[in-house]
Amino acid sequence: MKLVVGLGNPGRKYEDTRHNAGFWFVERFAARHNVVLRKDAKFQALVGRHEPTGAWLLLPQGYMNASGRPVQMLAGFFKITAAEILVAHDELDFPPGTVRIKQGGGVAGHNGLRDISGRLGTHDYWRLRIGIGHPGARDLVTHYLLNSHPTKDERGTIDDAIDRALDVMPLVLAGDVQGAMLKLHTAEKLGTDDGTSSAKTAPRNAEAAPKQ
């Protein structure tokens, strides 16, 4: 894996909202590995590099629905293919505590993924899907994503899931994504069997994202 992207909205207003779970993941990875994320005007993003593997970290600094251009620009500049990109993002279909890796598939109403897929011309990049839960009704989704914060317990559960994902990143960055999936998804199943996690899936509804 040569590029790890976190999706979110920039600015203090959004930093603790559920829609920024992808940012949380990449920021935590950077902190764990002492990677400095610096503003790069050329790529319109915060950019860092994990020196042991050479993988790039990217946090687009436009709003969610403009996430694709920085990804396209950096990937094009360094000749990174879609199959070498991992995008971390919030997932309404999973409850807090669930985190899974998959390659390809649709965008399921996620504006950040939609823009990335449009810019890259393919859905075939990898996704790290971080469960944030669902408010239960379509008309509540925008507020839930952008204007409310997870409870203390929810945030703790999401952070625990992010920790599990961080633990498998050495495998991901080494190219053993299947091994990372097995380890991550098995750990989640064991937690579910112990009653410490839930895998209940809520219906997915289209989301809105702020625009400039």
C-alpha positions as CSV (number, residue, x, y, z in Angstrom):
1,M,0.0,0.0,0.0
2,K,1.5,3.3,-1.1
3,L,-1.1,5.9,-0.1
4,V,-3.3,6.0,3.0
5,V,-6.1,8.6,2.8
6,G,-8.3,9.8,5.7
7,L,-11.7,11.4,4.9
8,G,-13.2,14.3,6.9
9,N,-13.9,18.0,6.9
10,P,-11.3,20.5,7.9
11,G,-11.6,23.0,10.7
12,R,-12.4,23.0,14.4
13,K,-16.2,23.0,13.7
14,Y,-16.0,19.5,12.3
15,E,-12.9,17.9,14.0
16,D,-15.0,15.9,16.6
17,T,-17.9,15.0,14.4
18,R,-18.6,11.5,13.2
19,H,-17.9,12.3,9.6
20,N,-14.2,12.8,10.5
21,A,-13.6,9.2,11.6
22,G,-11.2,8.8,8.6
23,F,-9.2,11.8,9.8
24,W,-9.1,10.4,13.3
25,F,-7.6,7.2,11.9
26,V,-4.8,8.8,9.9
27,E,-4.0,11.3,12.6
28,R,-3.6,8.4,15.1
29,F,-1.4,6.5,12.7
30,A,0.8,9.5,12.2
31,A,1.1,10.1,16.0
32,R,1.9,6.4,16.6
33,H,4.7,6.5,14.0
34,N,6.0,10.0,14.6
35,V,4.9,11.1,11.1
36,V,4.5,14.9,10.7
37,L,1.5,16.0,8.6
38,R,2.3,19.2,6.8
39,K,0.1,21.5,4.7
40,D,0.9,21.0,1.0
41,A,-0.6,23.7,-1.3
42,K,0.2,21.6,-4.4
43,F,-1.9,18.7,-3.2
44,Q,-4.4,20.8,-1.3
45,A,-4.0,18.5,1.7
46,L,-2.0,17.7,4.8
47,V,0.7,15.2,3.7
48,G,3.2,13.1,5.5
49,R,5.3,10.0,4.7
50,H,5.9,6.8,6.7
51,E,9.6,6.5,6.0
52,P,10.0,2.8,6.9
53,T,7.6,1.8,4.1
54,G,7.5,4.9,1.9
55,A,3.8,5.1,2.2
56,W,2.2,8.5,1.9
57,L,-0.5,9.8,4.3
58,L,-3.1,12.3,3.0
59,L,-5.8,14.3,4.6
60,P,-7.7,16.4,1.9
61,Q,-8.3,19.9,3.1
62,G,-11.3,20.7,0.9
63,Y,-14.7,19.7,2.2
64,M,-15.8,16.0,2.0
65,N,-17.3,16.3,-1.4
66,A,-14.0,17.6,-2.8
67,S,-11.8,14.8,-1.5
68,G,-11.0,13.3,-4.8
69,R,-8.8,16.0,-6.3
70,P,-6.0,15.7,-3.7
71,V,-6.1,11.9,-4.0
72,Q,-6.0,12.1,-7.8
73,M,-3.1,14.6,-7.8
74,L,-0.9,12.8,-5.4
75,A,-1.5,9.4,-6.8
76,G,-0.9,10.7,-10.3
77,F,2.3,12.5,-9.3
78,F,3.8,9.5,-7.6
79,K,2.3,6.9,-10.1
80,I,0.2,5.2,-7.5
81,T,-2.5,2.9,-8.7
82,A,-6.0,2.6,-7.2
83,A,-5.1,-0.9,-5.9
84,E,-2.3,0.7,-3.9
85,I,-4.6,3.2,-2.1
86,L,-6.4,2.7,1.2
87,V,-9.2,5.2,2.1
88,A,-10.3,5.4,5.7
89,H,-13.8,6.7,6.2
90,D,-16.9,6.7,8.4
91,E,-19.4,4.0,7.8
92,L,-23.1,4.6,8.7
93,D,-23.9,0.9,8.0
94,F,-21.7,-0.3,10.8
95,P,-22.3,0.4,14.6
96,P,-19.5,2.0,16.6
97,G,-16.9,-0.7,17.3
98,T,-17.0,-2.3,13.9
99,V,-14.2,-1.7,11.5
100,R,-13.5,-3.7,8.3
101,I,-11.4,-3.6,5.2
102,K,-12.6,-4.2,1.7
103,Q,-11.6,-3.5,-1.9
104,G,-14.0,-1.9,-4.4
105,G,-17.7,-1.8,-4.3
106,G,-20.1,1.1,-4.5
107,V,-20.0,4.4,-2.6
108,A,-23.3,3.9,-0.7
109,G,-24.1,7.6,-0.6
110,H,-20.7,8.7,0.8
111,N,-19.8,11.9,-0.9
112,G,-16.1,11.6,-0.2
113,L,-15.9,8.1,-1.8
114,R,-18.1,9.3,-4.7
115,D,-15.7,12.1,-5.5
116,I,-12.6,9.8,-5.2
117,S,-14.2,7.2,-7.5
118,G,-15.1,9.9,-10.0
119,R,-11.6,11.4,-10.0
120,L,-9.8,8.0,-10.2
121,G,-12.3,6.6,-12.7
122,T,-12.6,3.4,-10.7
123,H,-14.0,2.0,-7.4
124,D,-11.2,-0.5,-7.1
125,Y,-9.2,1.2,-4.2
126,W,-9.2,-0.3,-0.7
127,R,-11.5,1.1,2.0
128,L,-11.1,1.0,5.8
129,R,-14.7,1.3,7.0
130,I,-15.0,2.7,10.5
131,G,-18.5,2.2,12.0
132,I,-20.2,5.2,13.5
133,G,-23.8,3.9,13.7
134,H,-26.9,5.3,12.1
135,P,-29.4,7.8,13.5
136,G,-32.3,5.6,12.3
137,A,-34.0,8.0,9.8
138,R,-32.8,9.5,6.6
139,D,-33.7,13.1,7.5
140,L,-31.5,12.9,10.6
141,V,-28.3,11.8,8.8
142,T,-26.9,15.2,7.9
143,H,-27.2,16.5,11.5
144,Y,-25.8,13.2,12.8
145,L,-22.7,13.4,10.6
146,L,-21.9,17.1,10.7
147,N,-23.6,18.8,13.7
148,S,-23.5,16.3,16.6
149,H,-20.7,14.5,18.4
150,P,-20.6,10.9,19.5
151,T,-21.2,10.2,23.2
152,K,-18.2,9.5,25.4
153,D,-19.0,5.8,25.2
154,E,-19.5,5.8,21.5
155,R,-16.2,7.7,20.9
156,G,-14.4,5.2,23.2
157,T,-15.8,2.3,21.2
158,I,-14.8,3.9,17.9
159,D,-11.3,4.6,19.2
160,D,-11.0,1.0,20.2
161,A,-11.9,-0.1,16.7
162,I,-9.4,2.4,15.3
163,D,-6.7,0.8,17.6
164,R,-7.5,-2.6,16.2
165,A,-7.1,-1.3,12.6
166,L,-3.8,0.4,13.5
167,D,-2.6,-2.9,14.8
168,V,-3.0,-4.5,11.4
169,M,-1.4,-1.6,9.4
170,P,2.0,-3.2,9.3
171,L,0.5,-6.1,7.3
172,V,-1.4,-3.6,5.1
173,L,1.7,-1.5,4.3
174,A,3.7,-4.7,3.6
175,G,1.2,-5.7,1.0
176,D,-0.5,-8.5,2.9
177,V,-4.0,-7.0,2.9
178,Q,-5.6,-10.4,3.0
179,G,-3.7,-11.2,6.2
180,A,-4.7,-7.9,7.7
181,M,-8.3,-8.5,6.9
182,L,-8.2,-12.0,8.5
183,K,-6.6,-10.6,11.7
184,L,-8.9,-7.6,11.9
185,H,-12.2,-9.3,11.1
186,T,-11.3,-12.3,13.3
187,A,-10.6,-10.0,16.3
188,E,-14.0,-8.3,15.7
189,K,-15.8,-11.7,15.6
190,L,-14.1,-12.8,18.8
191,G,-15.3,-9.5,20.5
192,T,-18.8,-10.1,19.2
193,D,-18.8,-13.7,20.6
194,D,-17.8,-12.3,24.0
195,G,-20.6,-9.8,23.9
196,T,-18.2,-6.8,23.8
197,S,-19.1,-5.6,20.3
198,S,-22.1,-5.4,18.1
199,A,-22.3,-6.2,14.4
200,K,-25.9,-5.0,13.9
201,T,-26.3,-3.2,10.6
202,A,-28.5,-0.2,10.1
203,P,-30.0,0.8,6.8
204,R,-27.8,3.1,4.8
205,N,-29.2,6.4,3.6
206,A,-27.7,9.2,1.4
207,E,-25.7,11.9,3.2
208,A,-25.1,15.5,2.7
209,A,-21.7,17.2,3.0
210,P,-20.9,20.9,3.5
211,K,-20.0,22.9,0.5
212,Q,-17.9,26.1,0.1
